[in-house]
Amino acid sequence: MEEKLKQQASDCIKVVLFGPESTGKTTLSGQLARYYNSVWVPEYAREYLQNKWNNERKTCEPKDLLPIAIGQMKLENELSLKTDSVLICDTDLLETKVYSEAYYQGVCDPVLDKYAQENIYDLYFLTYIDTPWEADDLRDKPDERVRMFNAFEDALKRYNKPYVLLKGGKKERLEKAVFHINKLLNK
């Protein structure tokens, strides 16, 4: 199982959209992929949990986290081979770890925890909570956005991950992200 959570080597720069639910990560991921004529890794948890909701009317449980993590890394590893410029990741295992700890009394599977810390990305874009909340079948904590944002930022700081805070509207976020990705590409 551990091999399924390991990040494969690739020739691209990897950036992660990171933060609480309903903060524009998916929108910005698509914008960045179009801007760079590259690929983006969708959030596997969304598909997995939507199917679970549609078929069982159940939400995420601790037993779902490893299959979600494995599915996320499978997508990332496959898509990282399709670009040699920049890979936009709508999430990563560290995000899954943060949710696990926030929802399940600070608990995270040790294998997930290990790879959440070991997998490497060139830059994280931490999305701020200044976007309107959009409800759907899966989102469930509109009143806990500040707490969740703080949990995400704390994780980036605790594990010394390079990050840039993105605030404002879609245009400002895109411009700031492009500026920082271009700096990476020009190294």
Secondary structure, 3 states (H helix, E strand, C coil): CHHHHCCCCCCCEEEEEECCCCCCHHHHHHHHHHHCCCEEECCHHHHHHHHHHHHHCCCCCHHHHHHHHHHHHHHHHHHHCCCCCEEEECCCHHHHHHHHHHHCCCCCCHHHHHHHHHCCCCEEEEECCCCCCCCCCCCCCHHHHHHHHHHHHHHHHHCCCCEEEECCCHHHHHHHHHHHHHHHHCC
